[in-house]
Amino acid sequence: MTSKGKTRSAVSVGLCAAAVAAVLAAPAQAVPAADRQAKAPTPGWSLKESGTDVRLRGLAPVSRSTAWVAGSKGTVLRTYDGGRSWLDVSPSGAEELEFRDIEAFDARRAVVLAIGEGEASRLLRTEDGGATWTESFRNTDPRAFYDCVTFFDSRHGLAMSDPVDGKYRLLSTGDGGRSWKVLPDAGMPPALPGEAGFAASGQCLVSSGPKDVWLATGGGATARVLHSADRGLNWTVAESTVPAGDPARGVFALAFRDRTHGLAVGGDYRADQASPRAAAVTHDGGHNWQQSKNPPPAYRSGVAWLPHSRSAALAVGPTGTDLTTDGGRTWRTVDTGSFDTVDCTPDFGCWASGEKGRVARLEF
């Protein structure tokens, strides 16, 4: 990029950051307290026609213009033009696979995770924008079921399986997903009876910075969050405040804006079940979690910090989108459309995707 291009980009991001700050600050500055909730300006989703009706639980935005989504029936789509058009770049012969997570490094390189028992769990990689894919891992252990994948940078990443022999199993790559190896589990705490991860949004395993990674759980007696500061070799564990005690309840998604400040959302994914206390916050890297004072009103499966903000984030689920402007302490519903996952890029490319091929980009 030329120096002129860099300057324009910096100015653009600066103006966008200022605009978002104004939107988020407006309720406190321009509207009487009694009317703030009703009259506060809010961001909104702009739906994009994806050309598919499959459920898209995997999402990997690169920028406001470029994003990848992945889902059922081996589907992978990519856009270069902000969602105006989508190219079907699904791997050949993958129609039986269930893609639940995708991680993209740029417009050409991405890694996609297929979930399921035994050989249904696979990792595939592309280096040419999805024109061709290479299978880099196929699970051969019938006890393993892989849920999520995350990358620290373009080379180092982890993929997580539900417990095998009483401990979560992790794969590690140091070459951008071209090859994977099972990590030793000596530093992994034992799993609780019935405990597992949720392959709902690609956010049950998330990273921040070069070495920190967190793992979300549910299904056991308590919903826990595990943390590693050395790329998955050694872990500590903390109980969250999100209810568990049932295979359908727990923490479904995590988001960390740095190695200290994090959000957890979840609940009970069954539509006929209530999801009280479905959000929590941490200010110490996940060692301790506090219940949100006013959590989302229902189950939420995805969460993301708004870029360049220390206090604003979005949570999504089948019944709507919620916004927090105080770091996760309180949430308010800003949209009632269904989404499974959400993610943002530094240039304010916030995207969401979900059932029936729904994809949207946030507009302020």
ABEGO torsion letter per residue (X at the ends): XBAAAAAAAAAAAAAAAAAAAAAAAAAAAABBAAAAAAABBBBBBBBBBAGBABBBABBBBABAABBBBBBBGGBBBBBAAGGABBBBABBBGAAABBBABBBBABAABBBBBBBEBEAABBBBBBAAGGABBBBABBBABAABBBABBBBABAABBBBBBBBBGGBBBBBBBAAGGABBBBBBAAABBBBBBGBBBBBAAGAABBBBEAABBBBBBBGBABBBBBBBAAGGABBBBBBBABBBGBAABEBABBBBABAABBBBBEEBABAABBBBGABBBBAAGGABBBBBABBBABBBABBBBBBGBAABBBBBBAAEBBBBAAGGABBBBABABBBABBBBBAAGBBBBBBBGGBBBBBBX
